[in-house]
Amino acid sequence: MLARPRRVQAGRMAKNSSARAGGGDAVYGLGLIGALVWYWQAADGFWDHVWGVLKAFVWPAFVVYDLLTHLS
């Protein structure tokens, strides 16, 4: 027997709902596109392009690292 989905009142989310606002995803997506363009333009050869794509996915780690090194 299949369970019925729980009804949620308008404007309220269930406790175990997977819905999110999604604003951070949009910012990360735009940052990813910008980082891809930046690293792609700075690359000279094939492996530089591959490395640039990989760096574009983890650019927030570079930002946090540089920020923490400047603060200490």
Secondary structure as GFF3:
##gff-version 3
##sequence-region A 1 72
A	DSSP	alpha_helix	23	42	.	.	.	ID=ss1
A	DSSP	alpha_helix	46	57	.	.	.	ID=ss2
A	DSSP	alpha_helix	59	71	.	.	.	ID=ss3
###
